[in-house]
Amino acid sequence: SSGINAEYGGTLTENELVFRKCSVEGVKYASSTDGTLVLEADQTPADLNDRVLKDFMIAMSLCHSVFTTEYQGVLNYEASSPDEKALVEAAAMCGVKFMFSSRNSRKIKLDGHLDRYEFLHILPFDNTRKRMSIILRDPSGKVLLLCKGAESSVLEICETGCIDVTRQHVDDYAAEGLRTLVFAMREISEEDYAKVDELMLDCLNAINDREAKEQLAFKSIEDKLCCIGATGVEDRLQDGVLETISALKEGGVKLWVLTGDKMETAVNISQSCNHFTSSMKLHFLTAR
């Protein structure tokens, strides 16, 4: 017998992600057909002036590696990750527009005026931590750490916030086939920031074992966070996927799908593309 390995993102799916839902301090929101944000429970318009919701959108607008380009007066977002581009665009639709990024600052347009955040450090995503963080000084002078990543890696470093509710909402989104990220943050005192800055500079100047030193430093910095919410984005199936997989199975071809998403997301996608059918008995092998 023959077999095929298929990677989920970009092979079965379009890899063109669209923001669909978010959970902010235990409240579920959804993107309506016209792109506006509504309360999922009753589909009424979200209050975009709500401070909690606005702070979440600010985190979405700032915690990323997206950069901007401008052509004929139109601002465009460029990103290596389609997830990040989708979230930055969603924040812009909700009134928090990412405008500019440089080595020293990031600017967002909020309530009609530009806010400048001093860029201090970035803790880039890696496959060990499965998260990224950015450290900024906000317009009022506070030092903030914003973090986003996989639910399993972010919630484990959170001490406060709606941790259990957010975990449940992430599971709900995954069961709908959405790709999920959890957001968290903490304010860093000036005294603690001096230590963080020293740690980051030590990593930057390290000649030997830099990666190991970075992991230790990142672990101490990304600690005791407050969970502020989660997002769910949709990655639609490519045209013809369902029919193609059905034909391959009828021809006796075995198919393996590889994905880094949550198990619930993988199961939902497998069902929607006819990789799994209702007559199958599913067995799950999971790590504990």
N, C-alpha and C positions, 0 to 999 in steps of 0.2 A: 504494500500500500504506500501511497505517497502522502506528503503533508506540506502545509504552507504555514509560515509564521507571519502574522499581520500585526503591525504596531498600530495602536488605537488612534493616537493623534496624528492627523495628516495622511493616513492611509485609509482607514474606515471612515474617518470624519474629515470635514473640510479644513480644520485647523483655523477657522475664522470664527473667533469666539464672540458671543453676544451676552452682555450683562442681562440677567433675568431676575435675580432676587438677592436680598440681603437681610441679615438679622442684626439689629442694632439694640444692644442692651436688652435682649429678650423679646423685642418686637419685630415681627416679620413684615418686610416690605417687598413689593414686586414692581417690575417695570411693565407699564401698560402698553397697549398696542401702539400708542403714539409716542412712547418713550418716556412719559412722565412717571414719577414714582408715586405709588399708591400703597395704602395699607392692605396687606394681603387678606386680612379677615373680612373686610367689607368693601374693598375696592374704592374707598374714599381717598381723595388726594392727600398725600403726605404733607405735613407742615415743614417745609424746607427751612423755616426760621427756627425750628426747634434746636436748641443748643447741642443736645446730645447727638442728634442726627447730623447736624452741620459738622461737629467735631469728627464724626466717622467719615464724612465725605472729604474733610481736610486730610485725614490719614490716607484715604484712597488716592487723593490727589498728589501726595508727597512721597509716599513710601513705595518707590519703584526705581527702575533704571531706564525709564523712558526719556527720550530727548525730543526737542521740538525742531521743526523746520518751517520755514515760511515761504510761500510762493504766491506771488501776485496778491499779497495781502491776506492770504488764507493760512491759518495756523494748522500744521499737520503734526501728528504724533508718530514717532518711529520707535519701534521696540523689537528686541530679539524674542520676546515672549508675547504671544497674542493675548494671553490672560491679562498682562499688565496694561496693554493698550486698551482692552475692553473696559477695564476698571477706571482708568484715567478718563476715558470718554464718558463713562457713566457719571462720574463725579462732576464733569463739566456740564452735563445735561441737568444736574441737580444744583447748579449755581456755584460750584467751586471749580474754577477752570485753571488747570496747570498751564502756565504761560512761558516759563523760561527756566533753564537750568545751566549752571556753570560750575566751575571748581569750588567757588566760594558761596554760592547762594542758589536758592530756588524761589521762584515767584509764582504766586497764585492770584487769580482775580476773584475776589469775594465781595459780594454786596456792592459791586461797581467800582471797587478800588483795588489797587495792587498791594498785596502783603508780601514782604520779603522775609524769608527764613534763611538764616545763616547756615550753610552746609558745614558740618563739623566732621563727621565720619560716616562711612558706610560699612556694614558687615555683610558682605555679599552672600547670595544664596550658594549653598553647596549641598551635595547629595547626602552628606553625613547629618547635618542639622535640619535640612529640608525647610529652611526659613531664611529670610533676610531681614536686616534691620537698618535703619538710618537714624543718625543722631543729628538734631537740628536745634538751633536757638530761634525761638519764635519772636514775633515783633515786640512782645512785652519783655523779652529778655530771659524767659524760661528755657531751660535745656530739656528737650523731649527726646525720648527714644520711641520710635514707631517700628513695629515688627509685624510681618505677615508671613504665612507659610501654611504647611499642612496642619490639619487639626491635631494630629497625634504629636507633632513637634512643638506647637505653640501652646496648646492648652496645658501641657505638662510643666511649663515654666510660668504659668499664671497663678497668682495667689488670690486675686480679687476679680470682681466683675461677674457677669452672668455666665459662669463656666459651664454648669450642667445644662442650662437651657440652650446655650450656643451649641454644645455638643449634640443635643437632640436635633436642633435645626439643621446642623451640618448633615446628620444622618438622613433627615427628611429630604434635603436637597440632593444628596447622593442617590437616594432611592428614585428620584425623578430623572436621574441621568445627568445631573449638573456637576460641573467641576467646582470644587470648593476651596476656599482659603479662609483662614481665621486671622483676624487683626487684633493686636494688643499694643499696649503702650505703658510707659511710666515717665514721670517727671524725675529728672536727675538734679540733685542739689549741686551747687557750685563746688563744694568740697568733694563730692563723689565724682563729679565730672573731671576734676584734676587727676584723679586716679585712673579714670577711664582713658583720658587723653594720654597719660603716661603708658598705659598698657598698649594702646594702639600704636604709639610711636615705637615702643620696644619691638612690636611685631614687624613694623615697617622696616626697622633697621636690622632685624635678625638676619644673620648669614647662614646659620645652621638651624635645622629643624623649624623653619618658619611656619610650616603648616600645622605642626603639633602645638606650637606656641599660640598660633591664631585660634585654634580650637579651644584651648584652655582660657584664653582671654575672652573669646566670644561667649563661652559658657558662663563666665563670671559677670559679664555685662548684661547678657540676656537672661535676667533673673528677676523674680518677684514682680511680674508684669500684671497689668489689669486687662482682662479680656474685654474688648469693646464691641466685638461682633464678627460676622462672617459674610462671605459673598458666595453666590452661585452663578456660574456662567455656563451657557449652552454651547456645545460644539456639535453642530448638526452633521448627520450622516451624509456622505457624498452620494451623488446620484448613482443609482444602480447597485449600491452595496447589497441591499437585501436580496435582489434577484441573483446577483453573482454568487453570494454565499450559498443560497439555496441550490443553485446549479452545481457548485463544487461538491456539496454534501451528497447530492444525488449521484454524482460521479465517483463517490467513494473516497474523496480527498479529505484528509483530516486537517482541521484548522485550529491553530493556537493563536490567541490574541494576547499581546503583551501590553501592559499599561501600568503606569505608576499611580493611577487614581485609586480612590477608596474602593473597597470590594463591592459596596452597594452600587457605585457608579458603573463599575465593570459589568456587573450582573445586568443592570438596566440596559446598557448599550448592547450587550450580547443578546438580550431578548429582543430589542428593537431592530437588530439587524439579522434576526433569525439564526444566530449562532446557537442560542439556546431556544428550545421549543417547550410548549406546555406539557408535552408527553415525556420529557426527560426527567430523570431523577438526578438532582444536583448533589454533589459531595464537596464540602469545603475543607480545605487544609489551611489553617491559619496559625500564625505564630502567637505564642502567649508571652 
